[in-house]
Amino acid sequence: MSKKSISKKMPWYRAQFDLEGLGFGGLALVLAILLGGIHWILMLIFFLVFIVVLLASRDTERTSPVGEDLVLSPCDGIIESVSSVLPPRELRWDTQEVVRVRISSSPFSVNGVRAPMTGNVDSYIVEPGAPSALSFDAENSDLREAFILTSNDKHAAGLRVATGGLGPRLDIDLEAGDGVRAGRKIGVRRLGGWTDVYLPGSAIVTMIEGMSVIGGESVLSDLSDLEASFNRTTMFADPPAPPPEPEPVEPVPVVSEEPAASEAPTADAEIPNPEPMPEKVIDEEATTPTPETDTENK
């Protein structure tokens, strides 16, 4: 029986499971059956593992509302907070202040991650994080995170998807420049975590803290009545080109005016007159003989 025929007869049945989850779940079920002959506790343990893996790998179809500037919830969960913050630098969103809607998802929520609005993906960055124990802090730097900025002709919406610890379990199938539709499935996150939706600073959030949201269906904000708050040409302008390097100046050789020592003066060259030597002064007293010296000589 095809999926369409099932949805017509049972419109409430929309459950789906990813292949990776079914593989691990089937392995846990087989181990539960095999080890059940040894001890019933082993069977119970692996049967519980089978149930957890099955819940973590489930997804569902969603019917999204139609609207050009609607911002939808990207996942199932509970709104944890609504506040005004500065956008993360990973979004590459050059604006002063945005509205952040933080959604917390349980480990048993469906694992689909959906696009919050219709537009083009301007930037997409994944922070791998580090394997860690179960985290209860949404700001933990060890969490695996994905940052996505989507924009249309007038507005933009940012998205941060974070895992809940216990290793990397986040897979986003996107590239910068892709076109997306609001509510379209763009990735998978298993065993819950946190999702932050960043809206323009003047946006009005239709949900309040503590409300439940359905990914791809719940409307977080309607930006159609707002003035244009995003300009791709100014937000992502190319950096200015560096000034050209000055050309190297060749040193000018210095010509000495004095002739070289090896060159002999020519005949036409004027020879300077030597300075007159002082005449030797002869002491008359030393040269004139005296009577005493005559007597001694005799």
Backbone as JSON, one array per atom type, in Angstrom:
{
  "sequence": "MSKKSISKKMPWYRAQFDLEGLGFGGLALVLAILLGGIHWILMLIFFLVFIVVLLASRDTERTSPVGEDLVLSPCDGIIESVSSVLPPRELRWDTQEVVRVRISSSPFSVNGVRAPMTGNVDSYIVEPGAPSALSFDAENSDLREAFILTSNDKHAAGLRVATGGLGPRLDIDLEAGDGVRAGRKIGVRRLGGWTDVYLPGSAIVTMIEGMSVIGGESVLSDLSDLEASFNRTTMFADPPAPPPEPEPVEPVPVVSEEPAASEAPTADAEIPNPEPMPEKVIDEEATTPTPETDTENK",
  "N": [[0.85, -1.19, 0.0], [0.61, 2.19, -0.9], [2.1, 5.31, 0.25], [0.46, 7.51, -0.19], [-2.11, 6.42, -0.43], [-2.43, 5.41, 2.14], [-2.39, 7.83, 3.63], [-4.75, 8.95, 2.74], [-6.74, 7.24, 3.7], [-6.13, 7.14, 6.38], [-5.69, 9.97, 7.62], [-4.48, 10.97, 9.9], [-2.26, 9.53, 10.31], [1.03, 10.05, 9.99], [3.58, 9.32, 10.45], [7.12, 8.81, 10.16], [10.28, 7.17, 9.66], [13.8, 7.35, 9.9], [16.35, 5.69, 7.98], [18.77, 5.08, 9.24], [18.12, 5.11, 11.97], [16.26, 3.04, 12.02], [17.93, 0.9, 11.43], [19.71, 0.7, 13.69], [17.78, 0.33, 15.63], [16.64, -2.11, 14.84], [18.84, -3.79, 15.25], [19.12, -3.64, 18.05], [16.71, -4.84, 18.78], [17.05, -7.48, 17.84], [19.2, -8.3, 19.43], [17.94, -8.2, 21.88], [16.13, -10.3, 21.65], [17.85, -12.52, 21.3], [19.47, -12.47, 23.6], [17.58, -12.77, 25.48], [17.17, -15.43, 26.06], [19.21, -15.99, 27.8], [19.02, -14.32, 30.08], [16.3, -12.63, 31.52], [16.58, -9.98, 32.23], [18.56, -8.92, 30.58], [17.22, -9.03, 28.15], [15.2, -7.17, 28.66], [16.69, -4.8, 28.95], [17.83, -4.36, 26.37], [15.52, -4.23, 24.92], [14.4, -1.87, 25.84], [16.35, -0.13, 24.85], [15.81, -0.46, 22.14], [13.26, 0.78, 21.98], [13.92, 3.45, 22.67], [15.71, 4.18, 20.59], [14.0, 3.95, 18.42], [12.1, 5.95, 18.94], [13.78, 8.15, 18.82], [14.45, 8.25, 16.17], [12.26, 8.93, 14.68], [10.1, 10.74, 12.49], [7.84, 13.11, 10.95], [5.28, 14.02, 8.6], [4.49, 17.36, 7.61], [2.19, 20.07, 7.2], [2.59, 23.14, 5.94], [1.73, 26.58, 6.63], [0.73, 29.06, 4.17], [2.56, 31.81, 3.01], [4.48, 34.69, 2.26], [6.24, 36.13, 3.94], [6.24, 34.78, 6.36], [7.44, 33.46, 9.4], [8.3, 30.4, 10.53], [8.17, 27.84, 13.09], [11.1, 25.94, 13.45], [11.24, 23.39, 14.52], [9.84, 20.85, 16.72], [8.76, 21.56, 20.06], [9.16, 23.42, 23.17], [8.69, 26.84, 23.86], [11.31, 28.45, 25.26], [12.4, 30.98, 25.9], [12.03, 34.48, 25.05], [13.77, 37.08, 23.78], [15.76, 40.11, 23.39], [18.73, 40.3, 21.66], [22.21, 40.42, 20.63], [23.11, 39.46, 17.33], [24.62, 36.25, 16.64], [28.08, 36.02, 15.7], [28.63, 34.05, 13.87], [26.52, 33.95, 12.12], [26.92, 35.97, 10.32], [25.45, 38.32, 10.06], [24.94, 41.54, 9.67], [23.79, 43.49, 11.77], [22.37, 45.46, 14.42], [20.69, 44.65, 16.61], [18.62, 41.88, 17.43], [15.66, 39.82, 17.67], [15.45, 37.05, 19.67], [14.15, 33.83, 19.65], [14.02, 31.16, 21.64], [13.86, 27.7, 21.48], [13.18, 24.71, 23.12], [13.77, 21.28, 22.78], [12.65, 17.99, 23.49], [14.27, 14.78, 24.13], [12.63, 12.94, 22.88], [11.25, 14.17, 20.89], [10.18, 14.68, 17.47], [12.64, 14.23, 14.9], [13.09, 15.98, 12.77], [14.4, 18.92, 11.2], [13.43, 22.07, 10.11], [13.1, 24.61, 7.53], [12.93, 28.01, 8.52], [11.85, 30.18, 7.07], [10.85, 31.33, 3.77], [13.18, 31.67, 1.18], [16.58, 32.45, 0.27], [19.6, 30.75, 1.13], [21.95, 32.49, 2.76], [24.23, 32.27, 4.37], [26.01, 29.56, 5.86], [27.17, 27.71, 8.45], [28.89, 25.23, 10.29], [29.59, 24.25, 13.52], [31.62, 21.93, 14.89], [31.92, 21.15, 17.58], [32.42, 19.14, 20.56], [32.52, 15.75, 21.69], [30.51, 15.12, 24.5], [29.15, 14.79, 27.84], [25.64, 14.43, 28.7], [24.09, 17.48, 28.2], [22.77, 20.31, 29.89], [22.83, 22.91, 29.37], [22.26, 25.47, 27.19], [24.17, 27.11, 26.1], [26.53, 25.78, 26.03], [29.8, 25.26, 24.93], [30.66, 22.86, 23.88], [28.7, 21.72, 22.38], [27.4, 20.49, 19.31], [26.8, 22.61, 16.62], [24.78, 24.37, 14.22], [24.67, 27.1, 12.06], [22.53, 29.15, 10.3], [21.6, 31.47, 7.89], [18.86, 32.85, 6.4], [17.29, 34.62, 3.77], [15.03, 36.89, 2.09], [13.76, 39.19, -0.36], [13.24, 41.33, 1.33], [13.51, 40.77, 4.09], [15.27, 38.97, 6.71], [16.09, 35.92, 8.44], [17.6, 34.3, 11.11], [19.09, 31.18, 12.15], [19.93, 28.94, 14.68], [20.93, 25.77, 15.42], [21.28, 23.4, 17.87], [22.71, 20.51, 19.39], [21.91, 18.19, 22.08], [24.08, 17.26, 23.53], [26.05, 14.28, 24.22], [27.56, 13.5, 21.98], [28.02, 14.04, 18.37], [25.03, 14.55, 16.67], [23.78, 15.76, 14.59], [22.73, 16.6, 11.42], [22.77, 18.53, 8.63], [21.42, 19.26, 5.56], [22.39, 21.29, 3.5], [23.59, 24.08, 1.54], [25.38, 27.14, 1.06], [23.61, 29.54, -0.78], [21.53, 27.94, -1.64], [18.06, 27.61, -2.4], [15.21, 27.74, -0.3], [12.11, 26.66, 1.09], [9.62, 27.78, 3.36], [9.11, 25.67, 6.07], [10.1, 23.43, 4.83], [11.92, 20.38, 5.1], [15.19, 20.4, 6.24], [17.17, 19.07, 7.53], [18.38, 16.78, 10.12], [18.08, 16.18, 13.55], [18.88, 14.36, 16.3], [17.57, 13.07, 19.39], [16.9, 15.47, 20.63], [17.47, 18.92, 21.79], [18.47, 22.37, 21.42], [17.02, 25.17, 19.75], [17.52, 28.22, 18.23], [15.82, 30.96, 16.98], [16.32, 33.77, 15.07], [15.08, 36.95, 14.67], [14.24, 40.03, 12.86], [14.87, 43.16, 14.59], [12.55, 44.71, 14.96], [10.47, 42.94, 14.81], [7.4, 41.29, 15.7], [6.64, 38.84, 17.97], [4.47, 36.13, 17.88], [4.11, 34.15, 19.7], [4.46, 33.11, 23.13], [6.5, 32.7, 26.08], [6.73, 29.35, 27.21], [4.79, 28.19, 25.61], [3.75, 25.53, 23.42], [5.19, 24.44, 20.35], [4.93, 23.5, 16.91], [6.97, 22.04, 14.6], [7.45, 23.49, 11.44], [4.81, 24.24, 11.18], [3.74, 25.94, 13.23], [3.41, 29.43, 13.57], [5.79, 31.79, 14.17], [6.27, 34.52, 13.76], [5.02, 37.25, 11.75], [6.25, 38.93, 9.13], [5.3, 40.58, 7.18], [4.12, 43.1, 7.45], [6.16, 44.76, 8.18], [8.72, 47.21, 7.58], [11.26, 47.0, 5.04], [14.04, 45.26, 6.17], [16.43, 44.21, 5.52], [19.23, 44.14, 3.42], [20.85, 42.7, 0.92], [23.05, 43.54, -0.57], [24.38, 45.41, 1.0], [24.76, 44.03, 3.37], [26.44, 41.95, 2.74], [28.67, 42.96, 1.44], [31.58, 43.04, -0.62], [34.83, 42.91, 0.78], [36.9, 45.86, 1.01], [39.36, 46.44, -1.51], [42.84, 45.91, -1.0], [45.26, 48.6, -0.78], [47.35, 49.36, -3.6], [50.65, 48.04, -3.75], [53.56, 50.03, -3.36], [55.78, 50.66, -6.07], [59.08, 49.32, -6.25], [61.84, 51.49, -5.78], [64.63, 52.06, -7.72], [67.98, 52.31, -6.63], [69.93, 55.24, -7.15], [73.08, 55.4, -8.67], [75.96, 56.79, -7.1], [78.2, 59.09, -8.35], [81.59, 59.6, -8.02], [83.42, 62.61, -7.7], [86.18, 62.83, -7.48], [89.14, 61.78, -9.11], [90.01, 58.45, -10.03], [92.43, 56.46, -8.22], [94.09, 54.95, -9.77], [94.17, 56.18, -12.19], [96.2, 58.22, -14.18], [97.21, 61.66, -14.11], [96.44, 63.78, -16.82], [98.12, 65.55, -19.52], [96.96, 67.97, -20.0], [95.83, 68.56, -17.67], [95.87, 70.72, -14.92], [98.54, 71.13, -12.76], [98.7, 71.54, -9.37], [100.52, 74.13, -7.71], [103.19, 73.43, -5.51], [103.26, 74.0, -1.99], [105.3, 76.6, -0.72], [108.36, 75.77, 0.74], [109.55, 76.37, 4.0], [112.37, 78.49, 4.45], [115.63, 77.43, 5.51], [116.76, 78.45, 8.53], [119.75, 79.66, 9.51], [121.7, 79.59, 12.3], [123.62, 82.2, 13.31], [125.27, 82.45, 15.44], [125.9, 79.79, 16.04], [127.5, 79.07, 13.86], [129.58, 80.92, 13.69], [132.94, 81.13, 14.58], [134.42, 81.18, 17.81], [136.85, 82.75, 20.03], [137.53, 80.94, 22.03], [136.98, 78.41, 21.04], [138.91, 78.35, 19.0], [141.31, 78.25, 20.39], [141.12, 75.82, 21.69], [141.14, 74.13, 19.53], [143.69, 74.43, 18.6]],
  "CA": [[0.0, 0.0, 0.0], [1.44, 3.37, -1.01], [1.96, 6.29, 1.31], [-0.67, 8.39, -0.48], [-3.35, 5.72, -0.09], [-2.53, 5.36, 3.6], [-2.74, 9.15, 4.13], [-6.15, 9.22, 2.43], [-7.6, 6.47, 4.58], [-5.81, 7.52, 7.76], [-4.96, 11.25, 7.52], [-3.76, 11.25, 11.13], [-1.01, 8.76, 10.33], [2.07, 10.73, 9.22], [4.87, 8.96, 11.05], [8.2, 8.35, 9.31], [11.49, 6.79, 10.39], [14.97, 7.36, 9.02], [16.94, 4.37, 7.82], [19.82, 4.84, 10.25], [17.47, 4.75, 13.22], [15.68, 1.69, 11.9], [19.01, -0.08, 11.49], [20.14, 0.51, 15.07], [16.66, -0.24, 16.37], [16.53, -3.54, 14.52], [19.94, -4.49, 15.92], [18.79, -3.76, 19.46], [15.63, -5.82, 18.94], [17.62, -8.81, 17.65], [19.97, -8.62, 20.65], [17.0, -8.46, 22.97], [15.57, -11.65, 21.48], [18.89, -13.52, 21.5], [19.93, -12.48, 24.99], [16.47, -13.12, 26.38], [17.31, -16.81, 26.52], [20.19, -16.06, 28.88], [18.39, -13.75, 31.27], [15.22, -11.73, 31.12], [17.01, -8.6, 32.44], [19.25, -8.5, 29.36], [16.19, -8.78, 27.14], [14.52, -5.92, 29.01], [17.59, -3.68, 28.69], [17.95, -4.12, 24.94], [14.2, -3.83, 24.4], [14.29, -0.44, 26.13], [17.2, 0.54, 23.86], [15.06, -0.47, 20.88], [12.2, 1.8, 22.06], [14.54, 4.78, 22.65], [16.22, 4.44, 19.24], [12.85, 4.11, 17.53], [11.54, 7.28, 19.17], [14.74, 9.17, 18.4], [14.6, 8.27, 14.71], [10.98, 9.16, 14.03], [9.78, 12.04, 11.93], [6.46, 13.16, 10.51], [4.98, 15.0, 7.56], [3.88, 18.59, 8.1], [1.57, 20.95, 6.21], [2.97, 24.48, 6.36], [0.88, 27.67, 6.15], [1.23, 29.76, 3.01], [2.83, 33.22, 3.25], [5.83, 35.04, 1.81], [7.09, 36.63, 5.03], [5.97, 34.08, 7.61], [8.56, 32.76, 10.04], [7.73, 29.23, 11.19], [9.03, 27.13, 14.03], [11.87, 24.93, 12.72], [11.22, 22.07, 15.18], [8.88, 20.7, 17.81], [9.32, 21.85, 21.38], [8.57, 24.41, 24.07], [9.4, 28.12, 23.82], [12.0, 28.65, 26.52], [12.55, 32.41, 26.17], [11.97, 35.45, 23.95], [14.58, 38.2, 24.27], [16.51, 40.9, 22.41], [20.15, 40.0, 21.8], [23.04, 40.67, 19.46], [23.19, 38.23, 16.52], [25.92, 35.57, 16.7], [28.97, 36.38, 14.6], [28.63, 32.98, 12.88], [25.46, 34.19, 11.14], [27.37, 37.01, 9.37], [24.32, 39.22, 9.91], [25.43, 42.84, 10.12], [22.72, 44.29, 12.34], [22.69, 45.8, 15.79], [19.91, 43.92, 17.6], [17.61, 40.98, 16.88], [14.81, 39.13, 18.64], [15.77, 35.62, 19.7], [13.15, 32.9, 20.18], [14.71, 29.91, 21.96], [12.96, 26.54, 21.57], [13.82, 23.53, 23.72], [13.14, 20.05, 22.3], [12.95, 16.83, 24.32], [14.9, 13.69, 23.38], [11.63, 12.13, 22.19], [10.6, 14.95, 19.85], [10.54, 14.24, 16.13], [14.01, 14.69, 14.66], [13.22, 16.84, 11.59], [14.68, 20.35, 11.31], [12.79, 22.68, 8.94], [13.47, 25.99, 7.23], [11.99, 28.92, 9.18], [11.2, 31.1, 6.13], [11.13, 31.13, 2.35], [14.23, 32.57, 0.69], [17.86, 31.85, -0.12], [20.56, 30.58, 2.22], [23.08, 33.41, 2.58], [25.42, 31.75, 5.04], [25.79, 28.29, 6.54], [28.39, 27.33, 9.17], [28.72, 24.16, 11.27], [30.6, 24.14, 14.57], [31.54, 20.5, 15.25], [31.86, 20.92, 19.01], [33.2, 18.01, 21.08], [31.67, 14.79, 22.41], [30.43, 15.43, 25.93], [28.03, 14.17, 28.54], [24.36, 15.09, 28.49], [24.22, 18.89, 28.58], [21.55, 21.03, 30.21], [23.15, 24.32, 29.13], [22.15, 25.77, 25.76], [25.34, 27.87, 25.67], [27.72, 24.95, 26.17], [30.63, 25.33, 23.72], [30.93, 21.53, 23.36], [27.58, 21.25, 21.58], [27.49, 20.62, 17.86], [25.89, 23.68, 16.25], [24.68, 24.79, 12.83], [24.18, 28.48, 11.95], [21.97, 29.33, 8.97], [20.93, 32.75, 7.65], [17.99, 32.8, 5.23], [16.75, 35.95, 3.5], [14.33, 37.16, 0.84], [14.04, 40.54, -0.86], [13.02, 42.37, 2.33], [13.83, 40.42, 5.47], [16.14, 37.82, 6.96], [15.88, 35.2, 9.69], [18.73, 33.45, 11.45], [18.76, 29.93, 12.82], [21.0, 28.19, 15.36], [20.44, 24.46, 15.85], [22.29, 22.8, 18.75], [22.36, 19.2, 19.95], [21.81, 18.15, 23.54], [25.2, 16.53, 24.08], [26.19, 12.86, 23.88], [28.15, 13.29, 20.66], [27.39, 14.74, 17.24], [23.84, 13.9, 16.12], [23.14, 16.82, 13.79], [23.06, 16.53, 10.0], [22.04, 19.53, 7.87], [21.64, 19.07, 4.12], [22.26, 22.62, 2.9], [24.79, 24.8, 1.12], [25.13, 28.56, 0.84], [23.06, 29.8, -2.11], [20.36, 27.11, -1.9], [16.74, 28.16, -2.15], [14.42, 26.92, 0.6], [10.72, 27.04, 1.32], [9.28, 27.7, 4.77], [8.56, 24.38, 6.46], [10.78, 22.32, 4.17], [12.89, 19.68, 5.95], [16.55, 20.68, 5.8], [18.15, 18.28, 8.28], [17.95, 15.86, 11.17], [18.73, 16.28, 14.87], [18.35, 13.26, 17.12], [17.6, 13.16, 20.86], [16.58, 16.8, 21.14], [18.47, 19.99, 21.91], [17.94, 23.73, 21.42], [16.95, 25.87, 18.47], [17.33, 29.66, 18.36], [15.37, 31.64, 15.78], [16.65, 35.2, 15.18], [14.19, 37.77, 13.84], [14.59, 41.46, 12.89], [14.61, 43.79, 15.89], [11.19, 45.27, 15.05], [9.48, 41.88, 14.61], [6.49, 40.97, 16.8], [6.53, 37.39, 18.13], [3.09, 35.78, 18.19], [4.11, 33.13, 20.73], [5.04, 33.55, 24.39], [7.26, 31.68, 26.79], [5.97, 28.23, 27.76], [3.87, 27.63, 24.63], [4.25, 24.44, 22.59], [5.24, 24.77, 18.93], [5.04, 22.36, 16.0], [7.91, 22.38, 13.55], [6.92, 23.6, 10.1], [3.41, 24.66, 11.18], [3.49, 27.07, 14.14], [3.92, 30.72, 13.08], [6.45, 32.57, 15.22], [6.13, 35.95, 13.47], [4.62, 37.64, 10.4], [7.06, 40.1, 8.81], [4.76, 41.24, 5.99], [3.77, 44.5, 7.74], [7.35, 45.5, 8.57], [9.53, 47.79, 6.52], [12.39, 46.17, 4.66], [15.09, 45.32, 7.2], [17.62, 43.48, 5.08], [19.72, 44.48, 2.08], [21.95, 41.76, 0.7], [24.24, 44.22, -1.12], [25.11, 46.07, 2.07], [25.11, 43.07, 4.42], [27.49, 41.04, 2.3], [29.53, 43.65, 0.48], [32.94, 42.53, -0.68], [35.76, 43.76, 1.52], [37.66, 46.76, 0.14], [40.63, 45.91, -2.0], [43.99, 46.55, -0.35], [45.93, 49.57, -1.66], [48.46, 48.74, -4.35], [51.96, 48.19, -3.14], [54.4, 50.95, -4.14], [56.83, 50.02, -6.87], [60.42, 49.55, -5.66], [62.65, 52.53, -6.43], [66.01, 51.62, -7.91], [68.92, 53.32, -6.1], [70.73, 55.97, -8.16], [74.51, 55.3, -8.31], [76.64, 58.06, -6.78], [79.45, 59.23, -9.1], [82.57, 60.38, -7.27], [84.07, 63.66, -8.48], [87.63, 62.66, -7.42], [89.6, 60.75, -10.06], [90.47, 57.2, -9.42], [93.86, 56.47, -7.9], [94.86, 54.29, -10.82], [94.24, 57.04, -13.36], [97.27, 59.23, -14.11], [96.75, 62.97, -14.62], [96.79, 64.08, -18.22], [99.0, 66.71, -19.71], [96.18, 69.19, -19.94], [95.39, 68.86, -16.31], [96.71, 71.68, -14.19], [99.14, 70.57, -11.54], [98.77, 72.64, -8.38], [101.85, 74.5, -7.21], [103.42, 72.99, -4.13], [103.42, 75.07, -1.02], [106.73, 76.94, -0.53], [108.95, 75.24, 1.95], [110.2, 77.45, 4.79], [113.83, 78.5, 4.34], [116.3, 77.02, 6.72], [117.41, 79.57, 9.23], [121.06, 79.26, 10.06], [122.07, 80.36, 13.48], [124.94, 82.79, 13.12], [126.09, 82.2, 16.63], [126.41, 78.42, 16.0], [128.47, 78.9, 12.79], [130.71, 81.86, 13.86], [133.89, 80.58, 15.57], [134.78, 82.04, 18.95], [138.26, 82.58, 20.39], [137.73, 79.79, 22.9], [137.03, 77.21, 20.22], [140.16, 78.35, 18.26], [142.37, 77.83, 21.29], [140.96, 74.37, 21.94], [141.51, 73.4, 18.34], [145.13, 74.44, 18.53]],
  "C": [[0.88, 1.23, 0.0], [1.17, 4.34, 0.12], [0.75, 7.19, 1.08], [-1.99, 7.71, -0.11], [-3.53, 5.61, 1.41], [-2.97, 6.71, 4.15], [-4.19, 9.51, 3.82], [-7.09, 8.48, 3.38], [-7.38, 6.83, 6.05], [-5.03, 8.83, 7.74], [-4.17, 11.6, 8.78], [-2.43, 10.52, 11.19], [0.01, 9.43, 9.4], [3.47, 10.37, 9.71], [5.83, 8.46, 9.98], [9.39, 8.0, 10.19], [12.66, 6.83, 9.42], [15.65, 6.0, 9.04], [17.99, 4.07, 8.87], [19.21, 4.43, 11.58], [16.85, 3.38, 13.17], [16.75, 0.61, 11.98], [19.46, -0.36, 12.91], [19.01, -0.08, 15.92], [16.48, -1.72, 16.11], [17.62, -4.35, 15.18], [19.64, -4.67, 17.4], [17.68, -4.77, 19.7], [16.16, -7.25, 18.78], [18.41, -9.23, 18.88], [19.05, -8.92, 21.82], [16.42, -9.86, 22.87], [16.62, -12.71, 21.78], [19.32, -13.63, 22.96], [18.82, -12.78, 25.97], [16.53, -14.55, 26.86], [18.3, -16.97, 27.64], [19.59, -15.54, 30.17], [17.39, -12.7, 30.82], [15.62, -10.27, 31.31], [17.73, -8.07, 31.2], [18.25, -8.21, 28.25], [15.49, -7.46, 27.4], [15.37, -4.71, 28.67], [17.63, -3.36, 27.19], [16.6, -3.79, 24.31], [13.95, -2.35, 24.68], [15.16, 0.37, 25.17], [16.5, 0.62, 22.52], [13.98, 0.62, 20.88], [12.78, 3.21, 21.96], [15.04, 5.12, 21.25], [15.08, 4.68, 18.27], [12.22, 5.49, 17.7], [12.47, 8.38, 18.67], [14.85, 9.29, 16.89], [13.3, 8.59, 13.99], [10.84, 10.6, 13.54], [8.33, 12.01, 11.48], [6.31, 14.18, 9.39], [4.26, 16.2, 8.18], [3.3, 19.37, 6.94], [1.79, 22.38, 6.68], [1.98, 25.52, 5.85], [1.55, 28.42, 5.01], [1.4, 31.24, 3.35], [4.26, 33.54, 2.9], [6.75, 35.4, 2.96], [6.75, 36.0, 6.37], [7.24, 33.4, 8.1], [7.97, 31.64, 10.88], [8.72, 28.63, 12.18], [9.79, 26.04, 13.27], [11.8, 23.53, 13.32], [10.1, 22.05, 16.21], [9.55, 21.04, 19.13], [8.51, 22.86, 22.16], [9.38, 25.7, 23.96], [9.99, 28.39, 25.2], [12.13, 30.12, 26.88], [12.39, 33.2, 24.89], [12.69, 36.7, 24.44], [15.26, 38.9, 23.11], [18.0, 40.7, 22.68], [20.89, 40.5, 20.57], [23.13, 39.38, 18.64], [24.55, 37.57, 16.66], [26.77, 35.94, 15.49], [28.97, 35.31, 13.52], [27.55, 33.17, 11.82], [25.89, 35.17, 10.05], [26.21, 37.97, 9.03], [24.71, 40.56, 10.52], [24.26, 43.71, 10.55], [22.97, 44.45, 13.83], [21.99, 44.9, 16.8], [18.84, 43.09, 16.91], [16.79, 40.41, 18.03], [15.1, 37.64, 18.55], [14.63, 34.84, 20.35], [13.85, 31.56, 20.4], [13.68, 28.8, 22.21], [13.74, 25.36, 22.11], [13.03, 22.29, 23.3], [13.57, 18.89, 23.17], [13.63, 15.75, 23.49], [13.92, 12.85, 22.57], [10.83, 12.93, 21.17], [11.0, 14.41, 18.48], [11.85, 14.9, 15.73], [14.16, 15.62, 13.46], [13.49, 18.29, 11.95], [14.21, 21.0, 10.01], [13.21, 24.13, 8.77], [12.46, 26.94, 7.86], [11.25, 29.85, 8.22], [11.6, 30.77, 4.71], [12.17, 32.14, 1.88], [15.44, 31.78, 0.24], [18.79, 31.78, 1.1], [21.77, 31.46, 1.94], [24.35, 32.91, 3.23], [25.04, 30.47, 5.79], [27.12, 27.84, 7.13], [28.03, 26.25, 10.18], [29.89, 24.19, 12.23], [30.56, 22.71, 15.11], [31.42, 20.24, 16.74], [32.75, 19.77, 19.43], [32.25, 17.06, 21.79], [31.69, 15.08, 23.91], [29.26, 14.68, 26.54], [26.76, 14.96, 28.25], [24.42, 16.51, 29.04], [22.85, 19.48, 28.84], [21.74, 22.53, 30.0], [23.13, 24.57, 27.63], [23.37, 26.5, 25.22], [26.63, 27.07, 25.77], [28.5, 24.94, 24.86], [30.93, 23.96, 23.13], [29.81, 20.99, 22.48], [27.89, 21.41, 20.09], [26.41, 21.59, 17.4], [25.92, 23.91, 14.74], [24.05, 26.18, 12.81], [23.77, 28.73, 10.5], [21.29, 30.69, 8.91], [20.18, 32.66, 6.33], [17.37, 34.17, 5.02], [15.97, 35.93, 2.19], [14.63, 38.6, 0.43], [13.95, 41.61, 0.21], [13.55, 42.04, 3.71], [14.76, 39.2, 5.51], [15.77, 37.19, 8.3], [17.06, 34.27, 9.91], [18.28, 32.23, 12.23], [20.02, 29.32, 13.42], [20.39, 26.9, 15.87], [21.57, 23.79, 16.64], [21.79, 21.46, 19.27], [22.3, 19.29, 21.47], [22.94, 17.41, 24.19], [25.23, 15.09, 23.58], [26.65, 12.66, 22.44], [27.41, 14.0, 19.55], [26.22, 13.94, 16.67], [23.07, 14.9, 15.27], [23.65, 16.73, 12.36], [22.16, 17.51, 9.25], [22.41, 19.38, 6.4], [21.4, 20.4, 3.4], [23.62, 23.1, 2.43], [24.4, 26.26, 0.92], [24.7, 28.78, -0.61], [21.85, 28.97, -2.45], [19.08, 27.9, -1.64], [15.92, 27.21, -1.3], [13.01, 27.5, 0.71], [10.4, 26.86, 2.79], [8.6, 26.37, 5.08], [9.22, 23.19, 5.81], [11.81, 21.71, 5.11], [14.29, 19.89, 5.39], [17.59, 19.86, 6.56], [17.5, 17.43, 9.35], [18.76, 16.14, 12.43], [18.09, 15.25, 15.78], [18.53, 13.56, 18.6], [17.55, 14.6, 21.37], [17.75, 17.76, 21.21], [17.77, 21.34, 21.95], [17.98, 24.31, 20.01], [16.66, 27.34, 18.75], [16.93, 30.23, 17.01], [15.59, 33.13, 15.99], [15.83, 35.98, 14.16], [14.67, 39.21, 13.84], [14.16, 42.12, 14.19], [13.22, 44.33, 16.06], [10.11, 44.22, 14.9], [8.66, 41.66, 15.88], [6.3, 39.46, 16.84], [5.12, 37.07, 18.59], [2.99, 34.73, 19.29], [4.78, 33.69, 21.99], [5.74, 32.37, 25.05], [6.35, 30.62, 27.39], [5.01, 27.59, 26.78], [4.55, 26.51, 23.85], [4.19, 24.86, 21.12], [5.42, 23.47, 18.14], [5.92, 22.78, 14.83], [7.26, 22.38, 12.18], [5.49, 24.06, 10.03], [3.15, 25.88, 12.05], [4.16, 28.32, 13.61], [4.51, 31.49, 14.25], [6.26, 34.07, 15.0], [5.71, 36.13, 12.01], [5.32, 38.96, 10.08], [6.5, 40.91, 7.64], [4.45, 42.71, 6.22], [4.98, 45.35, 8.12], [8.02, 46.1, 7.35], [10.73, 46.88, 6.24], [13.53, 46.36, 5.65], [16.37, 44.63, 6.77], [17.94, 43.88, 3.65], [20.96, 43.64, 1.84], [23.21, 42.46, 0.2], [25.05, 44.91, -0.05], [25.54, 45.1, 3.16], [26.29, 42.22, 4.03], [28.33, 41.7, 1.22], [30.93, 43.07, 0.53], [33.87, 43.44, 0.1], [36.55, 44.65, 0.58], [39.0, 46.16, -0.26], [41.79, 46.61, -1.31], [44.66, 47.53, -1.31], [47.09, 48.91, -2.38], [49.8, 49.02, -3.69], [52.82, 49.13, -3.99], [55.51, 50.19, -4.88], [58.2, 50.31, -6.25], [61.21, 50.56, -6.48], [64.09, 52.05, -6.51], [66.96, 52.69, -7.39], [69.75, 53.94, -7.24], [72.2, 55.88, -7.78], [75.13, 56.68, -8.13], [77.98, 58.07, -7.51], [80.41, 60.11, -8.31], [83.26, 61.38, -8.19], [85.58, 63.51, -8.48], [88.06, 61.6, -8.42], [90.08, 59.52, -9.33], [91.97, 57.22, -9.21], [94.69, 55.86, -9.02], [95.0, 55.16, -12.07], [95.34, 58.08, -13.18], [96.76, 60.55, -14.64], [97.25, 63.19, -16.04], [97.63, 65.32, -18.29], [98.24, 68.01, -19.59], [95.76, 69.54, -18.54], [96.38, 69.76, -15.62], [97.23, 71.03, -12.92], [99.24, 71.68, -10.53], [100.2, 72.85, -7.91], [102.03, 74.01, -5.8], [103.59, 74.18, -3.21], [104.91, 75.35, -0.82], [107.25, 76.43, 0.8], [109.62, 76.36, 2.73], [111.75, 77.34, 4.68], [114.49, 78.17, 5.67], [117.08, 78.19, 7.34], [118.69, 79.05, 9.89], [121.43, 80.19, 11.22], [123.5, 80.86, 13.32], [125.85, 82.51, 14.3], [126.7, 80.8, 16.59], [127.51, 78.26, 14.96], [129.7, 79.81, 12.97], [131.66, 81.3, 14.91], [134.21, 81.6, 16.64], [136.24, 81.8, 19.3], [138.5, 81.31, 21.21], [137.85, 78.53, 22.08], [138.32, 77.17, 19.4], [141.29, 77.83, 19.15], [142.32, 76.33, 21.55], [141.43, 73.57, 20.72], [143.06, 73.35, 18.2], [145.7, 73.5, 19.53]]
}
